[in-house]
Amino acid sequence: MSTASPPKKAPRTDPESALEALKRARKRAEEIASATGTAVIQWENGKIVRVYPGRQGHTDTGSNSKPE
């Protein structure tokens, strides 16, 4: 018969931890988008926009085509 190990500590679930996780996820999404030339989709001024990291100040609120 084996001895049971103590339970692992559960991750924090407070709102501050959630915000930290979202910031890390956003940063990673921007890194991937920049490396692959794709957009990050975000909500801005009441509209859904595509933001192209690495292309200074470029957002696209309309077409599905990628800017040149």
TORDREN-641774 format. One record per residue: residue number from 0; residue in one letter; x negated, y, z negated of N, C-alpha, C in turn. Coordinates in steps of 0.02 Angstrom, whole numbers, plus 50000, padded with zeros to 5 digits. Layout:
// residues N
n NUM, res A, n.u X, n.v Y, n.w Z, ca.u X, ca.v Y, ca.w Z, c.u X, c.v Y, c.w Z
...
***
This chain:
// residues 68
n 0, res M, n.u 49957, n.v 49942, n.w 50000, ca.u 50000, ca.v 50000, ca.w 50000, c.u 49955, c.v 50062, c.w 50000
n 1, res S, n.u 49972, n.v 50110, n.w 50042, ca.u 49931, ca.v 50171, ca.w 50047, c.u 49958, c.v 50226, c.w 50001
n 2, res T, n.u 49912, n.v 50269, n.w 49982, ca.u 49931, ca.v 50325, ca.w 49939, c.u 49953, c.v 50383, c.w 49983
n 3, res A, n.u 50009, n.v 50413, n.w 49966, ca.u 50035, ca.v 50469, ca.w 50005, c.u 49992, c.v 50531, c.w 49993
n 4, res S, n.u 49979, n.v 50567, n.w 50047, ca.u 49940, ca.v 50629, ca.w 50040, c.u 49988, c.v 50687, c.w 50023
n 5, res P, n.u 49961, n.v 50738, n.w 49991, ca.u 50005, ca.v 50794, ca.w 49973, c.u 50030, c.v 50830, c.w 50036
n 6, res P, n.u 50089, n.v 50859, n.w 50032, ca.u 50116, ca.v 50893, ca.w 50091, c.u 50072, c.v 50952, c.w 50111
n 7, res K, n.u 50070, n.v 50965, n.w 50176, ca.u 50031, ca.v 51023, ca.w 50200, c.u 50070, c.v 51086, c.w 50186
n 8, res K, n.u 50033, n.v 51140, n.w 50177, ca.u 50065, ca.v 51204, ca.w 50163, c.u 50101, c.v 51228, c.w 50226
n 9, res A, n.u 50162, n.v 51249, n.w 50218, ca.u 50202, ca.v 51273, ca.w 50275, c.u 50176, c.v 51341, c.w 50297
n 10, res P, n.u 50180, n.v 51357, n.w 50362, ca.u 50158, ca.v 51422, ca.w 50384, c.u 50203, c.v 51477, c.w 50357
n 11, res R, n.u 50175, n.v 51537, n.w 50352, ca.u 50214, ca.v 51594, ca.w 50327, c.u 50271, c.v 51609, c.w 50377
n 12, res T, n.u 50327, n.v 51629, n.w 50351, ca.u 50384, ca.v 51644, ca.w 50394, c.u 50410, c.v 51714, c.w 50384
n 13, res D, n.u 50371, n.v 51757, n.w 50352, ca.u 50395, ca.v 51825, ca.w 50341, c.u 50391, c.v 51866, c.w 50405
n 14, res P, n.u 50429, n.v 51920, n.w 50410, ca.u 50431, ca.v 51962, ca.w 50471, c.u 50363, c.v 51989, c.w 50491
n 15, res E, n.u 50321, n.v 52005, n.w 50442, ca.u 50254, ca.v 52031, ca.w 50458, c.u 50213, c.v 51979, c.w 50496
n 16, res S, n.u 50217, n.v 51917, n.w 50477, ca.u 50182, ca.v 51864, ca.w 50512, c.u 50209, c.v 51855, c.w 50583
n 17, res A, n.u 50275, n.v 51861, n.w 50590, ca.u 50306, ca.v 51854, ca.w 50656, c.u 50281, c.v 51909, c.w 50703
n 18, res L, n.u 50276, n.v 51970, n.w 50678, ca.u 50252, ca.v 52026, ca.w 50718, c.u 50180, c.v 52014, c.w 50739
n 19, res E, n.u 50139, n.v 51990, n.w 50694, ca.u 50069, ca.v 51974, ca.w 50710, c.u 50066, c.v 51922, c.w 50766
n 20, res A, n.u 50107, n.v 51871, n.w 50762, ca.u 50108, ca.v 51818, ca.w 50812, c.u 50131, c.v 51845, c.w 50880
n 21, res L, n.u 50181, n.v 51889, n.w 50880, ca.u 50204, ca.v 51919, ca.w 50943, c.u 50149, c.v 51962, c.w 50975
n 22, res K, n.u 50112, n.v 51998, n.w 50934, ca.u 50058, ca.v 52039, ca.w 50961, c.u 50003, c.v 51996, c.w 50992
n 23, res R, n.u 49987, n.v 51940, n.w 50959, ca.u 49937, ca.v 51894, ca.w 50987, c.u 49963, c.v 51864, c.w 51053
n 24, res A, n.u 50026, n.v 51846, n.w 51055, ca.u 50055, ca.v 51818, ca.w 51116, c.u 50055, c.v 51869, c.w 51173
n 25, res R, n.u 50071, n.v 51931, n.w 51158, ca.u 50071, ca.v 51984, ca.w 51209, c.u 50000, c.v 51993, c.w 51237
n 26, res K, n.u 49951, n.v 51996, n.w 51192, ca.u 49882, ca.v 52005, ca.w 51214, c.u 49860, c.v 51948, c.w 51260
n 27, res R, n.u 49877, n.v 51886, n.w 51241, ca.u 49858, ca.v 51828, ca.w 51282, c.u 49894, c.v 51830, c.w 51349
n 28, res A, n.u 49958, n.v 51849, n.w 51349, ca.u 49996, ca.v 51855, ca.w 51412, c.u 49964, c.v 51906, c.w 51458
n 29, res E, n.u 49941, n.v 51962, n.w 51430, ca.u 49908, ca.v 52014, ca.w 51471, c.u 49842, c.v 51989, c.w 51499
n 30, res E, n.u 49804, n.v 51951, n.w 51459, ca.u 49741, ca.v 51922, ca.w 51483, c.u 49753, c.v 51876, c.w 51542
n 31, res I, n.u 49803, n.v 51832, n.w 51535, ca.u 49818, ca.v 51784, ca.w 51589, c.u 49843, c.v 51821, c.w 51651
n 32, res A, n.u 49888, n.v 51870, n.w 51642, ca.u 49915, ca.v 51908, ca.w 51698, c.u 49859, c.v 51945, c.w 51735
n 33, res S, n.u 49814, n.v 51975, n.w 51698, ca.u 49759, ca.v 52011, ca.w 51728, c.u 49713, c.v 51964, c.w 51768
n 34, res A, n.u 49699, n.v 51906, n.w 51740, ca.u 49655, ca.v 51858, ca.w 51773, c.u 49686, c.v 51828, c.w 51836
n 35, res T, n.u 49752, n.v 51823, n.w 51837, ca.u 49786, ca.v 51790, ca.w 51893, c.u 49820, c.v 51839, c.w 51940
n 36, res G, n.u 49819, n.v 51904, n.w 51924, ca.u 49850, ca.v 51954, ca.w 51967, c.u 49926, c.v 51953, c.w 51965
n 37, res T, n.u 49953, n.v 51929, n.w 51910, ca.u 50026, ca.v 51927, ca.w 51903, c.u 50049, c.v 51979, c.w 51853
n 38, res A, n.u 50114, n.v 51987, n.w 51847, ca.u 50142, ca.v 52038, ca.w 51803, c.u 50164, c.v 52009, c.w 51736
n 39, res V, n.u 50167, n.v 52055, n.w 51687, ca.u 50199, ca.v 52040, ca.w 51623, c.u 50266, c.v 52075, c.w 51626
n 40, res I, n.u 50320, n.v 52040, n.w 51611, ca.u 50387, ca.v 52069, ca.w 51613, c.u 50402, c.v 52099, c.w 51545
n 41, res Q, n.u 50427, n.v 52161, n.w 51545, ca.u 50445, ca.v 52193, ca.w 51482, c.u 50505, c.v 52239, c.w 51491
n 42, res W, n.u 50534, n.v 52258, n.w 51435, ca.u 50591, ca.v 52303, ca.w 51433, c.u 50563, c.v 52373, c.w 51419
n 43, res E, n.u 50580, n.v 52421, n.w 51463, ca.u 50553, ca.v 52488, ca.w 51456, c.u 50605, c.v 52539, c.w 51477
n 44, res N, n.u 50623, n.v 52584, n.w 51432, ca.u 50672, ca.v 52637, ca.w 51446, c.u 50738, c.v 52609, c.w 51475
n 45, res G, n.u 50761, n.v 52555, n.w 51446, ca.u 50825, ca.v 52526, ca.w 51467, c.u 50823, c.v 52484, c.w 51530
n 46, res K, n.u 50763, n.v 52471, n.w 51556, ca.u 50757, ca.v 52431, ca.w 51617, c.u 50705, c.v 52376, c.w 51608
n 47, res I, n.u 50714, n.v 52323, n.w 51646, ca.u 50664, ca.v 52269, ca.w 51647, c.u 50612, c.v 52290, c.w 51699
n 48, res V, n.u 50549, n.v 52290, n.w 51679, ca.u 50495, ca.v 52310, ca.w 51724, c.u 50440, c.v 52259, c.w 51725
n 49, res R, n.u 50402, n.v 52258, n.w 51779, ca.u 50342, ca.v 52217, ca.w 51785, c.u 50283, c.v 52263, c.w 51772
n 50, res V, n.u 50239, n.v 52242, n.w 51727, ca.u 50178, ca.v 52279, ca.w 51713, c.u 50120, c.v 52236, c.w 51735
n 51, res Y, n.u 50075, n.v 52267, n.w 51774, ca.u 50017, ca.v 52231, ca.w 51800, c.u 49956, c.v 52252, c.w 51760
n 52, res P, n.u 49936, n.v 52213, n.w 51710, ca.u 49877, ca.v 52230, ca.w 51670, c.u 49815, c.v 52235, c.w 51715
n 53, res G, n.u 49773, n.v 52283, n.w 51701, ca.u 49713, ca.v 52292, ca.w 51741, c.u 49723, c.v 52340, c.w 51798
n 54, res R, n.u 49785, n.v 52357, n.w 51812, ca.u 49801, ca.v 52407, ca.w 51863, c.u 49828, c.v 52467, c.w 51826
n 55, res Q, n.u 49786, n.v 52514, n.w 51813, ca.u 49801, ca.v 52570, ca.w 51769, c.u 49867, c.v 52605, c.w 51788
n 56, res G, n.u 49912, n.v 52605, n.w 51739, ca.u 49975, ca.v 52641, ca.w 51746, c.u 50024, c.v 52612, c.w 51796
n 57, res H, n.u 50014, n.v 52550, n.w 51818, ca.u 50058, ca.v 52524, ca.w 51870, c.u 50114, c.v 52481, c.w 51840
n 58, res T, n.u 50175, n.v 52503, n.w 51853, ca.u 50233, ca.v 52463, ca.w 51836, c.u 50278, c.v 52459, c.w 51897
n 59, res D, n.u 50319, n.v 52410, n.w 51901, ca.u 50364, ca.v 52400, ca.w 51957, c.u 50433, c.v 52385, c.w 51929
n 60, res T, n.u 50482, n.v 52426, n.w 51947, ca.u 50549, ca.v 52416, ca.w 51922, c.u 50596, c.v 52387, c.w 51974
n 61, res G, n.u 50572, n.v 52376, n.w 52034, ca.u 50617, ca.v 52356, ca.w 52087, c.u 50605, c.v 52289, c.w 52118
n 62, res S, n.u 50571, n.v 52288, n.w 52174, ca.u 50566, ca.v 52229, ca.w 52215, c.u 50530, c.v 52171, c.w 52181
n 63, res N, n.u 50536, n.v 52113, n.w 52212, ca.u 50502, ca.v 52054, ca.w 52187, c.u 50431, c.v 52048, c.w 52214
n 64, res S, n.u 50413, n.v 52094, n.w 52260, ca.u 50347, ca.v 52088, ca.w 52290, c.u 50294, c.v 52118, c.w 52245
n 65, res K, n.u 50235, n.v 52090, n.w 52249, ca.u 50178, ca.v 52112, ca.w 52210, c.u 50146, c.v 52172, c.w 52246
n 66, res P, n.u 50126, n.v 52225, n.w 52209, ca.u 50095, ca.v 52282, ca.w 52241, c.u 50027, c.v 52263, c.w 52271
n 67, res E, n.u 50007, n.v 52300, n.w 52321, ca.u 49943, ca.v 52284, ca.w 52354, c.u 49886, c.v 52320, c.w 52323
***
